[in-house]
Amino acid sequence: MTSARLGLAEWTVLAVAGERPVHGFAIAALTAADGHLGRVWQIPRPVVYRAIGRLVDAGLITAEAVETGGGPPRTLYTSTDAGREHLQAWLAAPVPHVRDLRSEFLLKLALLHRRGADPAPLVAAQRRELEPIVDALRSEQDGVERGGADDFDRMLIAWRRVSAEAALAFLDEM
């Protein structure tokens, strides 16, 4: 499994397993609706366990120990060197699509915060990624207005432009 094929569930599990050895139940609690990460991205418990399996198969996390006592035994997972390298690259990379800022970018900010890492490099990279998109959307909207597009086309491009501009304003505020 390459980093390009990981979904947000896998990235989240990989990041949490990179903090310290952890079991799936604890990750599921973090990503539940009332969990620290669940405020940004919720992952149902079965999806957490599937992500663990995929990451183990990919060699990005490994079973470190089994926790016993007070309940059923729980396997503790930790990230491998390869997993930590993939995660570092992913955390530093800006999100390419405006539609993914709400999920992927905010999740990256939350994970960086949990690590005590400075988000400024990611914020700057995201701004550099977003500026040409905003410029292109502004030009596209000008063209749509002049070209006599139908009402829905005008609404759609206006939505995309305003959303991208709002994302830029958010980055500036950070």
DAHUUR-V133566 format. One record per backbone hydrogen bond with DSSP energy under -1.0 kcal/mol. CO is the residue of the C=O (numbers start at 1). NH is the residue of the N-H. Records with the same first field share a line. If there is no record, write none. Layout:
BEGIN
CO: NH ; NH
END
This chain:
BEGIN
2: 5
3: 6
7: 11
8: 12
9: 13
10: 14
11: 15
12: 16
13: 17
14: 18
16: 19 ; 20
17: 79
22: 77
23: 27
24: 28
25: 29
26: 30
27: 31
30: 37 ; 38
31: 43
32: 35
35: 39
37: 40 ; 41
44: 48
45: 49
46: 50
47: 51
48: 52
49: 53
50: 54
51: 55
52: 56
53: 57
54: 58
55: 60 ; 61
56: 59
60: 80
62: 78
65: 76
67: 74
74: 67
76: 64 ; 65
77: 22
78: 62
80: 84
81: 85
82: 86
83: 87
84: 88
85: 89
86: 90
87: 91
88: 92
97: 100
98: 101
100: 104 ; 105
101: 106
103: 107
104: 108
105: 109
106: 110
107: 111
108: 112
109: 113
110: 114
111: 115
112: 117
113: 116
119: 123
120: 124
121: 125
122: 126
123: 127
124: 128
125: 129
126: 130
127: 131
130: 134
131: 135
132: 136
133: 137
134: 138
135: 139
136: 140
137: 141
138: 142
139: 143
140: 144
141: 145
142: 146
143: 147
144: 149
150: 154
151: 155
152: 156
153: 157
154: 158
155: 159
156: 160
157: 161
158: 162
159: 163
160: 164
161: 165
162: 166
163: 167
164: 168
165: 169
166: 170
167: 171
168: 172
169: 173
170: 174
END
